[in-house]
Amino acid sequence: SIRKALRLSFGRLPLLPAGLRHMLPTAAERGFAAADVPLVTAQSGDSAPPRRFSFAIVQAKLSRCATPFVAGAQAAGRCSSRCSLKRRTACCLVLTPVISLALALTLALAVLPLCVQMFMDAATISLVNCSLGPADATGIDVAIALRLDNGGPVAATIRAFDAVLHTQADGAEAGAEIGRLSFPTLPMAASAPTLLSTTSRLRVSSAAAFRAATAPLLRGEASEWVVRGEATVQVLGRSVRVRLRKRLRMPATRMEEMRATDVSIERGDNATGVLTVASRVSFFSRSSLELVQMGALRVHAYYDAGANDPAVPAAERRARAGRLSSSSVRVGTVLLPNYELRAGYNELEEQIHFDQSLGVEAQEAIGHFFGRWLSGYEQTLLCVGPVGNEAAFLDNISVTTTEVLGVPTPLFTGGLMAEEHTVRGWDVTTGASCDTFQQQTGRCVKGAVVYGKAPGRRSLLFRDLVYDAFFDAPFEYSATMRVHAGPLPIKFASFACRPSDKFARLRSVPGMWAFAPGHNHSYSPDPAVAQRQRLADSTVVLEGRPTEGAFFLAAEPQPGQANETDPPGRTGPCVLGLKDVDPFDCCFTTRFTAAACYYQARGEDSIPITASGNATLVVDDWELPAANFGATIARVPIGFTSALTDFRVGINGGPLGRQFFLEFTCEDIAFPPA
């Protein structure tokens, strides 16, 4: 019975107190140990092979230890000298509880730590949520909630301990050390998931390891960190020291649908070469990992002019412009004054500092960006950083893209062709209407009044504007011009203009403000001086939203336009070859009236044109030269008056001007059948 009980209760015993070593078999007794089990003693430093535990020998030892009790019984007459082994063993059963207790204590001392370590190894941890920030030069605050599963069948308490975070390493238990994180005392429930929440500080050990661990997360790639440490577990009234080796899966933390809207030019500084632009950036995050109270962050901004070409499809543009390549040009720095990344929708204020001092490539890229932005095109900026942060371990952990929306309304909102602007023109020397015999270029300017407004909250100044305007589609026509001498109309010239989508070249020139006597751009208080300044002024100032301004742009043929539209050999001045009367070819002279008649016949009261060109942009004392700044304004409606569809030019004033004039109308223009 004793043998069976011991076998069922203890099986293999890893340790045995030294006090029971006298019960081990001697060399002579090993020969009859039939039910042996391996035994390791508690003596450290034993070099001999482990002796074996025999139930038969224990029985013999019990019989031997009972001898004094048997002798006493014999003296009292209760036991004969021939008492059997079983009788003597029974007399010694009083020692069995003591032996059992000693064995149980040995079991508790040896097996409990093994069991606790086993359950700790089997337990898993997962991230519920985590926020990082604020940060300084030594580390970053961490508020973390973890879920512990498979913690074991007995409730326990994990005493406060320090853990070491490592990067994941292929083929190794852990990679480089990221930093150290202190955990407070944490309760652990029995046979149930345990939520562990703490706020602590991650003391960063290696900036390179921190970047390697966090950069994939901000690229939208989940990764694993390794948590290592040693802790004391309080269980069943005992303190057990255990090792922690856990992999913690960190979620991807990508900023999705990041867009910059409400973009507005704020100020320029020629001394530093920086133009400051303010905007509102919004994005969405689905991650349980957040960055909070990060303070001011700066990132480098890169622009790929080829990838952002308006002809490139949007998906291809985002893919090409969203990666750092040899065609990516650094154009400045983005400042986020109060950066945070929280789960859900985020909206932050930002400033983009475009820096021309970065070099020629940067100047060209900045010009492309502003030209396309003012044209209403969506573009992609690549942002790499942070940079220059007090917490150096945060530098260059993030590569993100920002979709910058173009201006909601184009720089030019419309235009008007009328008799005084388009038919007669303005004398740049006097500010009056041009004389019939003083029509030469440089003296008389003809064109259209254009309307526009700055896209932001402040005014912008432009000069050196040169824009080529185009129709939506090529059109052709034939026309006849008549000369009226008294009451008799005389057919003057007939010609056919070949198909072309070219409308005109529009430019800012001195005299462009002749049409607006009240215009004053910081002119002299002396009226005579102010008029000379006005007639010499060739700049355009557009006020900020919502004010719309008007300015005049002179019209002339685009390079090669006459060769494209006029019959061969007829590309010179239309009226008798006299530049002073008409410096342009016949197709250009009649083109505005022909276009007005064409769209009027279609029931429209304006001509939609698309203009592409260059200008010098001036903000305070900062300048973006016309060589680098170009914009395209699509489908600007150019209105026209009835004086344009009934073109008439005569000698200025007096009865002679009413008797002698050049005329053509919509009835004199024929379009081919559609």
HUVEN-V752068 format. One record per residue. N is the residue number from 1. SS is DSSP state (H for helix, E for strand, L for the rest). PHI is phi in whole degrees, 0 to 359 (999 if undefined). Layout:
n=N ss=SS phi=PHI
n=N ss=SS phi=PHI
This chain:
n=1 ss=L phi=999
n=2 ss=H phi=296
n=3 ss=H phi=299
n=4 ss=H phi=295
n=5 ss=H phi=295
n=6 ss=H phi=295
n=7 ss=H phi=296
n=8 ss=H phi=289
n=9 ss=H phi=278
n=10 ss=H phi=242
n=11 ss=L phi=56
n=12 ss=L phi=278
n=13 ss=E phi=257
n=14 ss=L phi=286
n=15 ss=L phi=223
n=16 ss=L phi=220
n=17 ss=L phi=300
n=18 ss=H phi=298
n=19 ss=H phi=296
n=20 ss=H phi=258
n=21 ss=H phi=295
n=22 ss=H phi=292
n=23 ss=H phi=274
n=24 ss=L phi=291
n=25 ss=L phi=291
n=26 ss=L phi=277
n=27 ss=L phi=300
n=28 ss=L phi=289
n=29 ss=H phi=275
n=30 ss=H phi=296
n=31 ss=H phi=292
n=32 ss=H phi=252
n=33 ss=L phi=282
n=34 ss=L phi=273
n=35 ss=L phi=248
n=36 ss=E phi=284
n=37 ss=E phi=226
n=38 ss=E phi=297
n=39 ss=E phi=219
n=40 ss=L phi=247
n=41 ss=L phi=279
n=42 ss=L phi=272
n=43 ss=L phi=282
n=44 ss=L phi=282
n=45 ss=L phi=88
n=46 ss=L phi=298
n=47 ss=L phi=254
n=48 ss=L phi=287
n=49 ss=L phi=301
n=50 ss=L phi=299
n=51 ss=L phi=280
n=52 ss=E phi=253
n=53 ss=E phi=262
n=54 ss=E phi=239
n=55 ss=H phi=294
n=56 ss=H phi=295
n=57 ss=H phi=289
n=58 ss=H phi=301
n=59 ss=H phi=299
n=60 ss=H phi=295
n=61 ss=H phi=296
n=62 ss=H phi=298
n=63 ss=H phi=297
n=64 ss=H phi=293
n=65 ss=H phi=289
n=66 ss=L phi=275
n=67 ss=H phi=305
n=68 ss=H phi=300
n=69 ss=H phi=292
n=70 ss=H phi=294
n=71 ss=H phi=300
n=72 ss=H phi=294
n=73 ss=H phi=294
n=74 ss=H phi=296
n=75 ss=H phi=297
n=76 ss=L phi=275
n=77 ss=L phi=81
n=78 ss=L phi=263
n=79 ss=L phi=208
n=80 ss=L phi=278
n=81 ss=L phi=289
n=82 ss=L phi=259
n=83 ss=L phi=299
n=84 ss=L phi=286
n=85 ss=H phi=299
n=86 ss=H phi=296
n=87 ss=H phi=294
n=88 ss=H phi=294
n=89 ss=H phi=295
n=90 ss=H phi=296
n=91 ss=H phi=293
n=92 ss=L phi=265
n=93 ss=H phi=297
n=94 ss=H phi=298
n=95 ss=H phi=277
n=96 ss=H phi=300
n=97 ss=H phi=301
n=98 ss=H phi=294
n=99 ss=H phi=295
n=100 ss=H phi=299
n=101 ss=H phi=296
n=102 ss=H phi=297
n=103 ss=H phi=294
n=104 ss=H phi=295
n=105 ss=H phi=296
n=106 ss=H phi=299
n=107 ss=H phi=297
n=108 ss=H phi=296
n=109 ss=H phi=294
n=110 ss=H phi=264
n=111 ss=H phi=275
n=112 ss=H phi=302
n=113 ss=H phi=300
n=114 ss=H phi=296
n=115 ss=H phi=294
n=116 ss=H phi=298
n=117 ss=H phi=297
n=118 ss=H phi=298
n=119 ss=H phi=293
n=120 ss=H phi=294
n=121 ss=H phi=294
n=122 ss=H phi=281
n=123 ss=L phi=292
n=124 ss=E phi=237
n=125 ss=E phi=237
n=126 ss=E phi=222
n=127 ss=E phi=276
n=128 ss=E phi=272
n=129 ss=E phi=199
n=130 ss=E phi=204
n=131 ss=E phi=233
n=132 ss=E phi=246
n=133 ss=E phi=124
n=134 ss=E phi=283
n=135 ss=E phi=231
n=136 ss=L phi=222
n=137 ss=L phi=293
n=138 ss=L phi=258
n=139 ss=E phi=182
n=140 ss=E phi=216
n=141 ss=E phi=289
n=142 ss=E phi=229
n=143 ss=E phi=247
n=144 ss=E phi=228
n=145 ss=E phi=236
n=146 ss=E phi=241
n=147 ss=E phi=246
n=148 ss=E phi=254
n=149 ss=E phi=243
n=150 ss=L phi=60
n=151 ss=L phi=281
n=152 ss=L phi=120
n=153 ss=L phi=276
n=154 ss=L phi=239
n=155 ss=L phi=296
n=156 ss=E phi=209
n=157 ss=E phi=229
n=158 ss=E phi=266
n=159 ss=L phi=289
n=160 ss=L phi=307
n=161 ss=E phi=207
n=162 ss=E phi=256
n=163 ss=E phi=246
n=164 ss=E phi=249
n=165 ss=E phi=264
n=166 ss=E phi=232
n=167 ss=E phi=286
n=168 ss=L phi=284
n=169 ss=L phi=227
n=170 ss=L phi=292
n=171 ss=L phi=77
n=172 ss=L phi=225
n=173 ss=L phi=296
n=174 ss=L phi=203
n=175 ss=L phi=263
n=176 ss=L phi=289
n=177 ss=E phi=283
n=178 ss=E phi=276
n=179 ss=E phi=176
n=180 ss=E phi=237
n=181 ss=E phi=229
n=182 ss=E phi=267
n=183 ss=E phi=249
n=184 ss=L phi=281
n=185 ss=L phi=298
n=186 ss=E phi=232
n=187 ss=E phi=280
n=188 ss=E phi=230
n=189 ss=L phi=285
n=190 ss=L phi=271
n=191 ss=L phi=54
n=192 ss=L phi=204
n=193 ss=L phi=298
n=194 ss=E phi=240
n=195 ss=E phi=266
n=196 ss=E phi=246
n=197 ss=E phi=238
n=198 ss=E phi=203
n=199 ss=E phi=240
n=200 ss=E phi=216
n=201 ss=E phi=229
n=202 ss=E phi=272
n=203 ss=E phi=271
n=204 ss=E phi=289
n=205 ss=L phi=270
n=206 ss=L phi=222
n=207 ss=H phi=297
n=208 ss=H phi=295
n=209 ss=H phi=293
n=210 ss=H phi=298
n=211 ss=H phi=297
n=212 ss=H phi=297
n=213 ss=H phi=278
n=214 ss=H phi=264
n=215 ss=H phi=303
n=216 ss=H phi=300
n=217 ss=H phi=298
n=218 ss=H phi=283
n=219 ss=L phi=272
n=220 ss=L phi=93
n=221 ss=L phi=243
n=222 ss=L phi=289
n=223 ss=E phi=210
n=224 ss=E phi=248
n=225 ss=E phi=252
n=226 ss=E phi=252
n=227 ss=E phi=253
n=228 ss=E phi=230
n=229 ss=E phi=170
n=230 ss=E phi=231
n=231 ss=E phi=218
n=232 ss=E phi=259
n=233 ss=E phi=252
n=234 ss=E phi=266
n=235 ss=E phi=215
n=236 ss=L phi=53
n=237 ss=L phi=78
n=238 ss=E phi=242
n=239 ss=E phi=257
n=240 ss=E phi=237
n=241 ss=E phi=271
n=242 ss=E phi=230
n=243 ss=E phi=262
n=244 ss=E phi=249
n=245 ss=E phi=219
n=246 ss=E phi=230
n=247 ss=E phi=259
n=248 ss=E phi=244
n=249 ss=E phi=280
n=250 ss=E phi=261
n=251 ss=L phi=282
n=252 ss=L phi=296
n=253 ss=L phi=228
n=254 ss=L phi=272
n=255 ss=L phi=274
n=256 ss=E phi=269
n=257 ss=E phi=51
n=258 ss=E phi=282
n=259 ss=E phi=227
n=260 ss=E phi=253
n=261 ss=E phi=235
n=262 ss=E phi=53
n=263 ss=E phi=284
n=264 ss=E phi=215
n=265 ss=E phi=288
n=266 ss=E phi=257
n=267 ss=E phi=197
n=268 ss=E phi=232
n=269 ss=E phi=220
n=270 ss=L phi=293
n=271 ss=L phi=296
n=272 ss=L phi=261
n=273 ss=L phi=78
n=274 ss=E phi=254
n=275 ss=E phi=250
n=276 ss=E phi=262
n=277 ss=E phi=237
n=278 ss=E phi=258
n=279 ss=E phi=204
n=280 ss=E phi=243
n=281 ss=E phi=251
n=282 ss=E phi=231
n=283 ss=E phi=200
n=284 ss=E phi=232
n=285 ss=E phi=231
n=286 ss=L phi=257
n=287 ss=L phi=270
n=288 ss=L phi=272
n=289 ss=E phi=260
n=290 ss=E phi=238
n=291 ss=E phi=243
n=292 ss=L phi=230
n=293 ss=L phi=49
n=294 ss=L phi=278
n=295 ss=L phi=74
n=296 ss=L phi=277
n=297 ss=E phi=238
n=298 ss=E phi=242
n=299 ss=E phi=227
n=300 ss=E phi=279
n=301 ss=E phi=254
n=302 ss=E phi=238
n=303 ss=E phi=223
n=304 ss=L phi=251
n=305 ss=L phi=295
n=306 ss=L phi=293
n=307 ss=L phi=293
n=308 ss=L phi=268
n=309 ss=L phi=301
n=310 ss=L phi=303
n=311 ss=L phi=283
n=312 ss=L phi=281
n=313 ss=L phi=302
n=314 ss=H phi=301
n=315 ss=H phi=296
n=316 ss=H phi=293
n=317 ss=H phi=300
n=318 ss=H phi=295
n=319 ss=H phi=292
n=320 ss=H phi=286
n=321 ss=H phi=284
n=322 ss=L phi=272
n=323 ss=L phi=231
n=324 ss=L phi=284
n=325 ss=L phi=219
n=326 ss=L phi=294
n=327 ss=L phi=270
n=328 ss=L phi=279
n=329 ss=E phi=245
n=330 ss=E phi=288
n=331 ss=E phi=247
n=332 ss=E phi=159
n=333 ss=E phi=226
n=334 ss=E phi=254
n=335 ss=E phi=251
n=336 ss=E phi=250
n=337 ss=L phi=299
n=338 ss=L phi=222
n=339 ss=L phi=280
n=340 ss=L phi=213
n=341 ss=E phi=228
n=342 ss=L phi=244
n=343 ss=L phi=296
n=344 ss=E phi=99
n=345 ss=E phi=277
n=346 ss=E phi=234
n=347 ss=E phi=218
n=348 ss=E phi=227
n=349 ss=E phi=274
n=350 ss=E phi=216
n=351 ss=E phi=233
n=352 ss=E phi=251
n=353 ss=E phi=256
n=354 ss=E phi=280
n=355 ss=E phi=239
n=356 ss=H phi=286
n=357 ss=H phi=288
n=358 ss=H phi=286
n=359 ss=L phi=128
n=360 ss=H phi=297
n=361 ss=H phi=299
n=362 ss=H phi=295
n=363 ss=H phi=299
n=364 ss=H phi=294
n=365 ss=H phi=294
n=366 ss=H phi=297
n=367 ss=H phi=298
n=368 ss=H phi=300
n=369 ss=H phi=299
n=370 ss=H phi=291
n=371 ss=H phi=298
n=372 ss=H phi=287
n=373 ss=H phi=298
n=374 ss=H phi=290
n=375 ss=L phi=273
n=376 ss=L phi=91
n=377 ss=L phi=273
n=378 ss=L phi=281
n=379 ss=E phi=226
n=380 ss=E phi=241
n=381 ss=E phi=256
n=382 ss=E phi=260
n=383 ss=E phi=244
n=384 ss=E phi=236
n=385 ss=E phi=169
n=386 ss=L phi=293
n=387 ss=L phi=227
n=388 ss=L phi=62
n=389 ss=L phi=273
n=390 ss=L phi=301
n=391 ss=L phi=276
n=392 ss=H phi=298
n=393 ss=H phi=291
n=394 ss=H phi=275
n=395 ss=L phi=298
n=396 ss=L phi=59
n=397 ss=L phi=267
n=398 ss=E phi=232
n=399 ss=E phi=231
n=400 ss=E phi=230
n=401 ss=E phi=244
n=402 ss=E phi=235
n=403 ss=E phi=274
n=404 ss=E phi=262
n=405 ss=L phi=285
n=406 ss=L phi=287
n=407 ss=L phi=299
n=408 ss=L phi=293
n=409 ss=L phi=237
n=410 ss=L phi=292
n=411 ss=L phi=301
n=412 ss=E phi=257
n=413 ss=E phi=262
n=414 ss=E phi=173
n=415 ss=E phi=200
n=416 ss=E phi=214
n=417 ss=E phi=252
n=418 ss=L phi=222
n=419 ss=H phi=302
n=420 ss=H phi=291
n=421 ss=H phi=270
n=422 ss=H phi=255
n=423 ss=H phi=270
n=424 ss=H phi=270
n=425 ss=L phi=88
n=426 ss=E phi=238
n=427 ss=E phi=278
n=428 ss=L phi=288
n=429 ss=L phi=268
n=430 ss=L phi=246
n=431 ss=L phi=83
n=432 ss=L phi=263
n=433 ss=E phi=295
n=434 ss=L phi=291
n=435 ss=L phi=284
n=436 ss=L phi=304
n=437 ss=L phi=257
n=438 ss=L phi=230
n=439 ss=L phi=263
n=440 ss=L phi=294
n=441 ss=L phi=298
n=442 ss=L phi=97
n=443 ss=L phi=245
n=444 ss=E phi=242
n=445 ss=E phi=246
n=446 ss=L phi=236
n=447 ss=E phi=175
n=448 ss=E phi=215
n=449 ss=E phi=274
n=450 ss=E phi=246
n=451 ss=E phi=253
n=452 ss=E phi=193
n=453 ss=L phi=207
n=454 ss=L phi=292
n=455 ss=L phi=282
n=456 ss=L phi=248
n=457 ss=L phi=270
n=458 ss=L phi=237
n=459 ss=L phi=282
n=460 ss=E phi=233
n=461 ss=E phi=248
n=462 ss=E phi=236
n=463 ss=E phi=213
n=464 ss=E phi=59
n=465 ss=E phi=288
n=466 ss=E phi=222
n=467 ss=E phi=231
n=468 ss=E phi=263
n=469 ss=E phi=256
n=470 ss=E phi=227
n=471 ss=E phi=283
n=472 ss=E phi=296
n=473 ss=E phi=208
n=474 ss=E phi=297
n=475 ss=E phi=217
n=476 ss=E phi=229
n=477 ss=E phi=196
n=478 ss=E phi=237
n=479 ss=E phi=217
n=480 ss=E phi=233
n=481 ss=E phi=252
n=482 ss=E phi=241
n=483 ss=E phi=247
n=484 ss=E phi=260
n=485 ss=E phi=240
n=486 ss=L phi=74
n=487 ss=L phi=279
n=488 ss=E phi=260
n=489 ss=E phi=282
n=490 ss=E phi=241
n=491 ss=E phi=295
n=492 ss=E phi=260
n=493 ss=E phi=204
n=494 ss=E phi=234
n=495 ss=E phi=200
n=496 ss=E phi=239
n=497 ss=E phi=253
n=498 ss=E phi=287
n=499 ss=E phi=300
n=500 ss=E phi=196
n=501 ss=E phi=262
n=502 ss=E phi=284
n=503 ss=E phi=260
n=504 ss=E phi=186
n=505 ss=E phi=259
n=506 ss=E phi=250
n=507 ss=E phi=217
n=508 ss=L phi=272
n=509 ss=L phi=219
n=510 ss=L phi=302
n=511 ss=L phi=96
n=512 ss=L phi=293
n=513 ss=L phi=260
n=514 ss=L phi=297
n=515 ss=L phi=288
n=516 ss=L phi=235
n=517 ss=L phi=301
n=518 ss=L phi=273
n=519 ss=L phi=293
n=520 ss=L phi=216
n=521 ss=L phi=250
n=522 ss=L phi=59
n=523 ss=L phi=278
n=524 ss=L phi=293
n=525 ss=L phi=289
n=526 ss=L phi=286
n=527 ss=H phi=303
n=528 ss=H phi=294
n=529 ss=H phi=292
n=530 ss=H phi=299
n=531 ss=H phi=294
n=532 ss=H phi=296
n=533 ss=H phi=294
n=534 ss=H phi=296
n=535 ss=H phi=288
n=536 ss=H phi=268
n=537 ss=L phi=284
n=538 ss=L phi=233
n=539 ss=E phi=255
n=540 ss=E phi=237
n=541 ss=E phi=250
n=542 ss=E phi=254
n=543 ss=L phi=284
n=544 ss=L phi=289
n=545 ss=L phi=306
n=546 ss=L phi=261
n=547 ss=L phi=290
n=548 ss=L phi=252
n=549 ss=E phi=249
n=550 ss=E phi=232
n=551 ss=E phi=210
n=552 ss=E phi=258
n=553 ss=E phi=236
n=554 ss=E phi=285
n=555 ss=E phi=250
n=556 ss=E phi=207
n=557 ss=L phi=294
n=558 ss=L phi=290
n=559 ss=L phi=305
n=560 ss=L phi=80
n=561 ss=H phi=294
n=562 ss=H phi=297
n=563 ss=H phi=293
n=564 ss=H phi=278
n=565 ss=H phi=256
n=566 ss=L phi=272
n=567 ss=L phi=299
n=568 ss=L phi=304
n=569 ss=L phi=82
n=570 ss=L phi=235
n=571 ss=L phi=261
n=572 ss=L phi=275
n=573 ss=L phi=306
n=574 ss=L phi=286
n=575 ss=L phi=266
n=576 ss=L phi=57
n=577 ss=L phi=70
n=578 ss=L phi=265
n=579 ss=L phi=294
n=580 ss=L phi=289
n=581 ss=L phi=268
n=582 ss=L phi=205
n=583 ss=L phi=281
n=584 ss=L phi=252
n=585 ss=L phi=289
n=586 ss=H phi=295
n=587 ss=H phi=293
n=588 ss=H phi=286
n=589 ss=H phi=299
n=590 ss=H phi=264
n=591 ss=H phi=294
n=592 ss=H phi=295
n=593 ss=H phi=294
n=594 ss=H phi=299
n=595 ss=H phi=294
n=596 ss=H phi=298
n=597 ss=H phi=294
n=598 ss=H phi=298
n=599 ss=H phi=283
n=600 ss=H phi=295
n=601 ss=H phi=296
n=602 ss=L phi=267
n=603 ss=L phi=82
n=604 ss=L phi=248
n=605 ss=L phi=251
n=606 ss=E phi=212
n=607 ss=E phi=248
n=608 ss=E phi=282
n=609 ss=E phi=232
n=610 ss=E phi=242
n=611 ss=E phi=241
n=612 ss=E phi=232
n=613 ss=E phi=181
n=614 ss=E phi=229
n=615 ss=E phi=197
n=616 ss=E phi=267
n=617 ss=E phi=261
n=618 ss=E phi=237
n=619 ss=E phi=233
n=620 ss=L phi=57
n=621 ss=L phi=253
n=622 ss=E phi=269
n=623 ss=E phi=231
n=624 ss=E phi=248
n=625 ss=L phi=295
n=626 ss=L phi=299
n=627 ss=L phi=298
n=628 ss=L phi=253
n=629 ss=L phi=252
n=630 ss=E phi=225
n=631 ss=E phi=218
n=632 ss=E phi=237
n=633 ss=E phi=247
n=634 ss=E phi=268
n=635 ss=E phi=50
n=636 ss=E phi=277
n=637 ss=E phi=280
n=638 ss=E phi=255
n=639 ss=E phi=280
n=640 ss=E phi=212
n=641 ss=L phi=259
n=642 ss=H phi=294
n=643 ss=H phi=295
n=644 ss=H phi=279
n=645 ss=H phi=279
n=646 ss=E phi=233
n=647 ss=E phi=287
n=648 ss=E phi=212
n=649 ss=E phi=232
n=650 ss=E phi=226
n=651 ss=L phi=292
n=652 ss=L phi=298
n=653 ss=L phi=70
n=654 ss=H phi=73
n=655 ss=H phi=294
n=656 ss=H phi=294
n=657 ss=H phi=294
n=658 ss=H phi=277
n=659 ss=H phi=257
n=660 ss=E phi=235
n=661 ss=E phi=202
n=662 ss=E phi=258
n=663 ss=E phi=216
n=664 ss=E phi=205
n=665 ss=E phi=230
n=666 ss=H phi=298
n=667 ss=H phi=290
n=668 ss=H phi=267
n=669 ss=E phi=240
n=670 ss=E phi=238
n=671 ss=L phi=251
n=672 ss=L phi=294
n=673 ss=L phi=302
n=674 ss=L phi=292
